[in-house]
Amino acid sequence: MFVLGCPRSGTTRQFPDAQFVHLVRDGRDCVASLLRMPWWHRGFHEAAASWAQVVDTTRTYARALGPDSWYQLRFEDLVADPAGQLRGVCGFLGEEYAPGTTEPYRVAGVAVPARKTWHRRTHGALDTSRAGAWTTGLTLDQIRLSEAVLGGRLTSYGYELAGAVRPDPAELLRYRRVEVLRRAAHAERRTLDRLARVREPGPVACRPATG
């Protein structure tokens, strides 16, 4: 799940007319993808907790901003019908649709640094092969835990559950501990951000030059 732009209070204060495009992806696929990333070292439980937290945070933003400022689409729908979905995005943004937007690989060589090997698929045409990759990218135990802790959120976005049995209670408890610690750290960061904004200096005084 990604948000193009971040509707934090600082952004909306500076750009009150800002528009946000929220791209949702199946949380199980997001978790499986994170576990493949060379820069992700926090493990499976943290990956699942990360998706859950992002979902809850963006829902808050969506309610606060409303449909005039917030547009949401699913990754799976985008890769299945890129032209149709991007026409919707352009309509929301008030921009004219350009067919070239369905061919990002044409600019990937310039826009995506070679060092980011995890983005190599941007150099190819859009396809649906990564939709539902969690079925082979996660173990059965990981699927069980994912659906136990993310199930309600997944179904709210139209994703079907595999119907896996309940996970090991010990693994579920481990996840809950990770989730609590993650949310506490997030709350602390938000508090520090608010304090930093309070301490921000006001507008610089401007006086006409003399002499």
Salt bridges, closest charged atoms under 4 A:
ASP26 OD2 - ARG28 NH2 2.75
GLU46 OE2 - ARG42 NH1 3.84
GLU46 OE2 - ARG182 NH1 2.71
ASP56 OD2 - ARG153 NH2 3.05
ASP56 OD2 - ARG183 NH2 2.65
ASP77 OD2 - ARG74 NE 3.11
GLU103 OE1 - ARG106 NE 2.52
ASP127 OD1 - ARG121 NH2 3.46
ASP141 OD1 - ARG144 NH1 3.35
GLU147 OE2 - ARG28 NH1 2.80
GLU171 OE1 - HIS45 NE2 2.91
GLU179 OE1 - ARG176 NH1 3.31
GLU179 OE2 - ARG183 NE 3.70
ASP193 OD2 - ARG8 NH2 1.89
